[in-house]
């Protein structure tokens, strides 16, 4: 077996056969989180200013040293690869965390916590919390969209008429850079104020923004370079402009179809409280859709940093 495994070589069979041991699983996380050597999560020392040393158990010593512990010469603190990540303080074996990250990051239409609990041999409550911690970490993928950006919204949740669905369903806004990355945001309601807030956070002012004819978009989009809209009420779903550019929001529709298929087929019911985390999961897979499963798994590890989520029992 190679000392370092290339991301494209990683698959479920390799993880099961070579990284079922917790020490090897931890070393894999170290390799992916710190490709150029350990970095102290307390003071961000990368070993250039002060040495970072790996503590090894000494023969005959009364004080046992856990495997994978490092000592930072700058802040004089000890740490492991799990400190400052979703794995910190978890009693779940690292080998099962590795499998969970791979399964969720590679499942195109999502995976239920019940499926995770059966496959990993853990309790349903543990699987549910693991999945939510990973989805919360995927929310660290924050980037500014440029070029041509499609923006649209949909409703996720229970059925209802046009007049009553706002009580049962939750609006989700998709901002998709054409042939690029995207951001998914759960919003309270589709108003110019709410839409404008997320446009300012996610889209560059130099971008060309494509929307449908919803009344919430014209006012906030006056500040952008150009606003193209398609008129769905007239059965216009895309249009070629005189300058050769194409107006449309079909990439948003593609994202919504994946999100709703996950809700319908895997989870069945998603609360407003947690919907943003589920949207982040699909956002992560969309932004890394052109990678292999192994490369997507490797790309997921850096997002695990600074993403602690604590369990709170419902009242």
NUMI-561828 format. One record per residue (C-alpha): residue in three letters; residue number from 1; y, z, x. Coordinates in nm, 2 decimals. Layout:
<rs>
R | r | k | north | up | east
R | ala | NUM | Y | Z | X
...
</rs>
This chain:
<rs>
R | r | k | north | up | east
R | unk | 1 | 0.00 | 0.00 | 0.00
R | unk | 2 | 0.35 | -0.08 | 0.12
R | unk | 3 | 0.59 | 0.19 | 0.22
R | unk | 4 | 0.86 | 0.04 | 0.00
R | unk | 5 | 0.77 | -0.15 | -0.32
R | unk | 6 | 1.00 | -0.44 | -0.41
R | unk | 7 | 1.13 | -0.41 | -0.77
R | unk | 8 | 0.98 | -0.74 | -0.88
R | unk | 9 | 0.63 | -0.60 | -0.78
R | unk | 10 | 0.66 | -0.31 | -1.01
R | unk | 11 | 0.46 | -0.33 | -1.34
R | unk | 12 | 0.27 | -0.09 | -1.56
R | unk | 13 | -0.06 | -0.13 | -1.38
R | unk | 14 | 0.11 | -0.06 | -1.04
R | unk | 15 | 0.28 | 0.26 | -1.18
R | unk | 16 | -0.04 | 0.38 | -1.33
R | unk | 17 | -0.25 | 0.32 | -1.02
R | unk | 18 | -0.01 | 0.40 | -0.74
R | unk | 19 | 0.24 | 0.64 | -0.88
R | unk | 20 | 0.04 | 0.87 | -1.11
R | unk | 21 | 0.08 | 1.14 | -0.83
R | unk | 22 | 0.40 | 1.33 | -0.89
R | unk | 23 | 0.50 | 1.33 | -0.52
R | unk | 24 | 0.47 | 0.95 | -0.50
R | unk | 25 | 0.66 | 0.91 | -0.82
R | unk | 26 | 0.94 | 1.13 | -0.68
R | unk | 27 | 0.94 | 0.92 | -0.36
R | unk | 28 | 0.98 | 0.61 | -0.57
R | unk | 29 | 1.28 | 0.76 | -0.75
R | unk | 30 | 1.43 | 0.85 | -0.41
R | unk | 31 | 1.38 | 0.49 | -0.29
R | unk | 32 | 1.55 | 0.35 | -0.60
R | unk | 33 | 1.83 | 0.61 | -0.63
R | unk | 34 | 1.90 | 0.63 | -0.26
R | unk | 35 | 1.81 | 0.29 | -0.10
R | unk | 36 | 2.03 | 0.37 | 0.21
R | unk | 37 | 1.93 | 0.73 | 0.25
R | unk | 38 | 1.98 | 1.06 | 0.06
R | unk | 39 | 2.33 | 1.14 | -0.08
R | unk | 40 | 2.42 | 1.50 | -0.17
R | unk | 41 | 2.49 | 1.52 | -0.55
R | unk | 42 | 2.71 | 1.83 | -0.49
R | unk | 43 | 2.97 | 1.69 | -0.24
R | unk | 44 | 2.87 | 1.32 | -0.22
R | unk | 45 | 2.80 | 1.34 | 0.15
R | unk | 46 | 2.59 | 1.04 | 0.25
R | unk | 47 | 2.50 | 1.17 | 0.59
R | unk | 48 | 2.78 | 1.00 | 0.79
R | unk | 49 | 3.01 | 1.30 | 0.82
R | unk | 50 | 2.75 | 1.58 | 0.83
R | unk | 51 | 2.37 | 1.54 | 0.86
R | unk | 52 | 2.14 | 1.56 | 0.56
R | unk | 53 | 1.80 | 1.69 | 0.66
R | unk | 54 | 1.48 | 1.70 | 0.46
R | unk | 55 | 1.32 | 2.04 | 0.45
R | unk | 56 | 0.96 | 2.06 | 0.55
R | unk | 57 | 0.73 | 2.36 | 0.49
R | unk | 58 | 0.65 | 2.54 | 0.81
R | unk | 59 | 0.31 | 2.67 | 0.90
R | unk | 60 | 0.28 | 3.04 | 0.86
R | unk | 61 | 0.62 | 3.08 | 0.68
R | unk | 62 | 0.64 | 3.33 | 0.40
R | unk | 63 | 0.90 | 3.14 | 0.21
R | unk | 64 | 0.75 | 2.83 | 0.05
R | unk | 65 | 0.96 | 2.51 | 0.04
R | unk | 66 | 0.90 | 2.26 | -0.24
R | unk | 67 | 0.84 | 1.90 | -0.15
R | unk | 68 | 1.14 | 1.67 | -0.17
R | unk | 69 | 1.40 | 1.93 | -0.10
R | unk | 70 | 1.70 | 1.82 | 0.12
R | unk | 71 | 1.97 | 2.03 | 0.29
R | unk | 72 | 2.33 | 1.90 | 0.31
R | unk | 73 | 2.52 | 2.00 | 0.63
R | unk | 74 | 2.86 | 1.95 | 0.46
R | unk | 75 | 2.84 | 2.18 | 0.16
R | unk | 76 | 2.54 | 2.38 | 0.29
R | unk | 77 | 2.35 | 2.34 | -0.04
R | unk | 78 | 1.99 | 2.23 | -0.11
R | unk | 79 | 1.91 | 1.95 | -0.36
R | unk | 80 | 1.64 | 1.72 | -0.47
R | unk | 81 | 1.65 | 1.36 | -0.62
R | unk | 82 | 1.65 | 1.50 | -0.97
R | unk | 83 | 1.98 | 1.70 | -0.93
R | unk | 84 | 2.26 | 1.55 | -1.13
R | unk | 85 | 2.03 | 1.33 | -1.34
R | unk | 86 | 1.85 | 1.34 | -1.67
R | unk | 87 | 1.54 | 1.46 | -1.48
R | unk | 88 | 1.71 | 1.78 | -1.37
R | unk | 89 | 1.56 | 2.10 | -1.50
R | unk | 90 | 1.28 | 1.92 | -1.67
R | unk | 91 | 0.92 | 2.06 | -1.67
R | unk | 92 | 0.78 | 1.72 | -1.74
R | unk | 93 | 0.59 | 1.57 | -1.44
R | unk | 94 | 0.79 | 1.31 | -1.26
R | unk | 95 | 0.50 | 1.06 | -1.29
R | unk | 96 | 0.54 | 1.07 | -1.67
R | unk | 97 | 0.92 | 1.03 | -1.64
R | unk | 98 | 0.87 | 0.72 | -1.43
R | unk | 99 | 0.63 | 0.58 | -1.70
R | unk | 100 | 0.88 | 0.66 | -1.98
R | unk | 101 | 1.17 | 0.49 | -1.80
R | unk | 102 | 0.95 | 0.18 | -1.75
R | unk | 103 | 0.82 | 0.16 | -2.11
R | unk | 104 | 1.16 | 0.21 | -2.27
R | unk | 105 | 1.34 | -0.03 | -2.04
R | unk | 106 | 1.08 | -0.30 | -2.08
R | unk | 107 | 1.02 | -0.28 | -2.46
R | unk | 108 | 1.23 | -0.56 | -2.60
R | unk | 109 | 1.24 | -0.43 | -2.96
R | unk | 110 | 1.23 | -0.06 | -2.88
R | unk | 111 | 0.95 | 0.20 | -2.87
R | unk | 112 | 0.91 | 0.49 | -3.11
R | unk | 113 | 0.89 | 0.85 | -2.98
R | unk | 114 | 0.55 | 0.87 | -3.15
R | unk | 115 | 0.42 | 0.58 | -2.95
R | unk | 116 | 0.56 | 0.74 | -2.63
R | unk | 117 | 0.39 | 1.07 | -2.71
R | unk | 118 | 0.05 | 0.90 | -2.76
R | unk | 119 | 0.07 | 0.69 | -2.45
R | unk | 120 | 0.19 | 0.97 | -2.21
R | unk | 121 | -0.01 | 1.25 | -2.36
R | unk | 122 | 0.29 | 1.47 | -2.43
R | unk | 123 | 0.41 | 1.64 | -2.75
R | unk | 124 | 0.61 | 1.44 | -3.01
R | unk | 125 | 0.91 | 1.68 | -2.96
R | unk | 126 | 0.90 | 1.62 | -2.58
R | unk | 127 | 0.88 | 1.25 | -2.62
R | unk | 128 | 1.17 | 1.24 | -2.87
R | unk | 129 | 1.39 | 1.44 | -2.63
R | unk | 130 | 1.29 | 1.23 | -2.33
R | unk | 131 | 1.37 | 0.91 | -2.51
R | unk | 132 | 1.71 | 1.04 | -2.62
R | unk | 133 | 1.80 | 1.15 | -2.27
R | unk | 134 | 1.72 | 0.80 | -2.14
R | unk | 135 | 1.92 | 0.63 | -2.41
R | unk | 136 | 2.21 | 0.87 | -2.34
R | unk | 137 | 2.19 | 0.77 | -1.97
R | unk | 138 | 2.20 | 0.40 | -2.06
R | unk | 139 | 2.55 | 0.47 | -2.20
R | unk | 140 | 2.67 | 0.49 | -1.84
R | unk | 141 | 2.67 | 0.11 | -1.84
R | unk | 142 | 3.04 | 0.06 | -1.90
R | unk | 143 | 3.20 | -0.26 | -1.79
R | unk | 144 | 3.50 | -0.48 | -1.88
R | unk | 145 | 3.41 | -0.81 | -2.04
R | unk | 146 | 3.59 | -1.13 | -1.94
R | unk | 147 | 3.59 | -1.50 | -2.01
R | unk | 148 | 3.49 | -1.59 | -2.37
R | unk | 149 | 3.40 | -1.27 | -2.56
R | unk | 150 | 3.24 | -1.27 | -2.90
R | unk | 151 | 3.31 | -0.98 | -3.13
R | unk | 152 | 3.14 | -0.90 | -3.46
R | unk | 153 | 3.02 | -0.60 | -3.66
R | unk | 154 | 2.72 | -0.52 | -3.88
R | unk | 155 | 2.59 | -0.23 | -4.09
R | unk | 156 | 2.28 | -0.03 | -4.00
R | unk | 157 | 2.11 | 0.20 | -4.23
R | unk | 158 | 2.00 | 0.23 | -4.59
R | unk | 159 | 2.04 | -0.04 | -4.86
R | unk | 160 | 2.34 | -0.06 | -5.09
R | unk | 161 | 2.58 | -0.29 | -5.26
R | unk | 162 | 2.90 | -0.41 | -5.11
R | unk | 163 | 3.08 | -0.12 | -5.28
R | unk | 164 | 2.83 | 0.16 | -5.19
R | unk | 165 | 2.68 | 0.06 | -4.86
R | unk | 166 | 2.95 | 0.23 | -4.65
R | unk | 167 | 2.82 | 0.56 | -4.78
R | unk | 168 | 2.46 | 0.49 | -4.66
R | unk | 169 | 2.52 | 0.25 | -4.37
R | unk | 170 | 2.69 | 0.29 | -4.03
R | unk | 171 | 2.91 | 0.01 | -3.88
R | unk | 172 | 2.81 | -0.11 | -3.53
R | unk | 173 | 3.04 | -0.33 | -3.33
R | unk | 174 | 2.91 | -0.58 | -3.07
R | unk | 175 | 3.13 | -0.72 | -2.80
R | unk | 176 | 2.94 | -0.99 | -2.61
R | unk | 177 | 3.06 | -1.18 | -2.31
R | unk | 178 | 2.92 | -1.53 | -2.35
R | unk | 179 | 2.62 | -1.58 | -2.12
R | unk | 180 | 2.70 | -1.23 | -1.97
R | unk | 181 | 2.71 | -0.86 | -2.05
R | unk | 182 | 2.79 | -0.68 | -2.37
R | unk | 183 | 2.90 | -0.35 | -2.51
R | unk | 184 | 2.78 | -0.19 | -2.84
R | unk | 185 | 2.99 | 0.06 | -3.02
R | unk | 186 | 2.93 | 0.26 | -3.33
R | unk | 187 | 3.25 | 0.30 | -3.53
R | unk | 188 | 3.36 | 0.51 | -3.82
R | unk | 189 | 3.49 | 0.22 | -4.02
R | unk | 190 | 3.60 | -0.14 | -3.97
R | unk | 191 | 3.98 | -0.11 | -3.95
R | unk | 192 | 4.24 | -0.27 | -3.72
R | unk | 193 | 4.29 | 0.07 | -3.55
R | unk | 194 | 3.92 | 0.13 | -3.47
R | unk | 195 | 3.85 | -0.23 | -3.37
R | unk | 196 | 4.16 | -0.24 | -3.15
R | unk | 197 | 4.06 | 0.08 | -2.97
R | unk | 198 | 3.73 | -0.06 | -2.86
R | unk | 199 | 3.88 | -0.40 | -2.77
R | unk | 200 | 4.12 | -0.23 | -2.54
R | unk | 201 | 3.84 | -0.03 | -2.37
R | unk | 202 | 3.59 | -0.32 | -2.33
R | unk | 203 | 3.77 | -0.65 | -2.32
R | unk | 204 | 4.01 | -0.79 | -2.06
R | unk | 205 | 4.34 | -0.91 | -2.19
R | unk | 206 | 4.28 | -1.25 | -2.02
R | unk | 207 | 3.97 | -1.31 | -2.23
R | unk | 208 | 3.94 | -1.56 | -2.52
R | unk | 209 | 3.81 | -1.36 | -2.81
R | unk | 210 | 3.59 | -1.51 | -3.09
R | unk | 211 | 3.55 | -1.34 | -3.42
R | unk | 212 | 3.49 | -1.42 | -3.79
R | unk | 213 | 3.76 | -1.41 | -4.05
R | unk | 214 | 3.76 | -1.03 | -4.10
R | unk | 215 | 4.11 | -0.89 | -4.17
R | unk | 216 | 4.07 | -0.62 | -3.90
R | unk | 217 | 4.10 | -0.86 | -3.61
R | unk | 218 | 4.42 | -1.06 | -3.62
R | unk | 219 | 4.67 | -0.78 | -3.56
R | unk | 220 | 4.51 | -0.61 | -3.25
R | unk | 221 | 4.41 | -0.95 | -3.10
R | unk | 222 | 4.78 | -1.06 | -3.08
R | unk | 223 | 4.78 | -0.90 | -2.74
R | unk | 224 | 4.49 | -1.11 | -2.60
R | unk | 225 | 4.51 | -1.46 | -2.44
R | unk | 226 | 4.36 | -1.64 | -2.74
R | unk | 227 | 4.19 | -1.56 | -3.07
R | unk | 228 | 3.94 | -1.81 | -3.21
R | unk | 229 | 3.78 | -1.74 | -3.54
R | unk | 230 | 3.51 | -1.91 | -3.75
R | unk | 231 | 3.53 | -1.91 | -4.13
R | unk | 232 | 3.19 | -1.79 | -4.25
R | unk | 233 | 3.31 | -1.81 | -4.61
R | unk | 234 | 3.33 | -2.19 | -4.56
R | unk | 235 | 2.99 | -2.20 | -4.40
R | unk | 236 | 3.14 | -2.25 | -4.06
R | unk | 237 | 2.92 | -2.08 | -3.80
R | unk | 238 | 3.04 | -2.26 | -3.49
R | unk | 239 | 3.31 | -2.51 | -3.40
R | unk | 240 | 3.39 | -2.73 | -3.11
R | unk | 241 | 3.76 | -2.71 | -3.03
R | unk | 242 | 3.97 | -3.01 | -2.92
R | unk | 243 | 3.98 | -2.87 | -2.56
R | unk | 244 | 3.60 | -2.88 | -2.55
R | unk | 245 | 3.54 | -2.50 | -2.59
R | unk | 246 | 3.30 | -2.37 | -2.86
R | unk | 247 | 3.41 | -2.11 | -3.11
R | unk | 248 | 3.14 | -1.89 | -3.26
R | unk | 249 | 2.98 | -1.54 | -3.27
R | unk | 250 | 2.61 | -1.63 | -3.25
R | unk | 251 | 2.54 | -1.41 | -2.94
R | unk | 252 | 2.65 | -1.11 | -3.15
R | unk | 253 | 2.41 | -1.22 | -3.43
R | unk | 254 | 2.13 | -1.24 | -3.17
R | unk | 255 | 2.20 | -0.88 | -3.06
R | unk | 256 | 2.22 | -0.75 | -3.42
R | unk | 257 | 1.88 | -0.91 | -3.50
R | unk | 258 | 1.72 | -0.73 | -3.20
R | unk | 259 | 1.88 | -0.40 | -3.29
R | unk | 260 | 1.78 | -0.42 | -3.66
R | unk | 261 | 1.43 | -0.52 | -3.57
R | unk | 262 | 1.40 | -0.21 | -3.36
R | unk | 263 | 1.53 | 0.01 | -3.65
R | unk | 264 | 1.30 | -0.16 | -3.90
R | unk | 265 | 0.99 | -0.20 | -3.69
R | unk | 266 | 0.99 | 0.09 | -3.45
R | unk | 267 | 1.21 | 0.38 | -3.57
R | unk | 268 | 1.23 | 0.31 | -3.95
R | unk | 269 | 1.51 | 0.56 | -3.99
R | unk | 270 | 1.81 | 0.62 | -3.76
R | unk | 271 | 2.08 | 0.88 | -3.83
R | unk | 272 | 2.45 | 0.83 | -3.77
R | unk | 273 | 2.45 | 1.11 | -3.52
R | unk | 274 | 2.20 | 0.93 | -3.28
R | unk | 275 | 2.27 | 0.56 | -3.36
R | unk | 276 | 2.51 | 0.52 | -3.06
R | unk | 277 | 2.23 | 0.62 | -2.82
R | unk | 278 | 1.99 | 0.36 | -2.98
R | unk | 279 | 2.26 | 0.10 | -2.95
R | unk | 280 | 2.30 | 0.19 | -2.58
R | unk | 281 | 1.93 | 0.13 | -2.53
R | unk | 282 | 1.95 | -0.22 | -2.67
R | unk | 283 | 2.28 | -0.28 | -2.48
R | unk | 284 | 2.10 | -0.19 | -2.15
R | unk | 285 | 1.82 | -0.43 | -2.21
R | unk | 286 | 2.06 | -0.71 | -2.31
R | unk | 287 | 2.27 | -0.66 | -2.00
R | unk | 288 | 1.95 | -0.69 | -1.78
R | unk | 289 | 1.76 | -0.94 | -1.99
R | unk | 290 | 1.73 | -1.20 | -1.71
R | unk | 291 | 1.54 | -0.96 | -1.49
R | unk | 292 | 1.17 | -0.89 | -1.47
R | unk | 293 | 1.04 | -0.56 | -1.62
R | unk | 294 | 1.01 | -0.41 | -1.27
R | unk | 295 | 1.37 | -0.52 | -1.17
R | unk | 296 | 1.50 | -0.38 | -1.50
R | unk | 297 | 1.32 | -0.05 | -1.44
R | unk | 298 | 1.47 | -0.03 | -1.09
R | unk | 299 | 1.82 | -0.11 | -1.24
R | unk | 300 | 1.77 | 0.18 | -1.49
R | unk | 301 | 1.74 | 0.45 | -1.22
R | unk | 302 | 2.11 | 0.45 | -1.11
R | unk | 303 | 2.22 | 0.50 | -1.47
R | unk | 304 | 2.02 | 0.83 | -1.48
R | unk | 305 | 2.30 | 1.00 | -1.27
R | unk | 306 | 2.56 | 1.22 | -1.44
R | unk | 307 | 2.39 | 1.20 | -1.77
R | unk | 308 | 2.27 | 1.54 | -1.87
R | unk | 309 | 2.18 | 1.58 | -2.23
R | unk | 310 | 2.09 | 1.93 | -2.37
R | unk | 311 | 1.87 | 2.00 | -2.66
R | unk | 312 | 2.03 | 2.17 | -2.95
R | unk | 313 | 1.82 | 2.29 | -3.25
R | unk | 314 | 1.96 | 2.17 | -3.58
R | unk | 315 | 2.12 | 2.44 | -3.79
</rs>
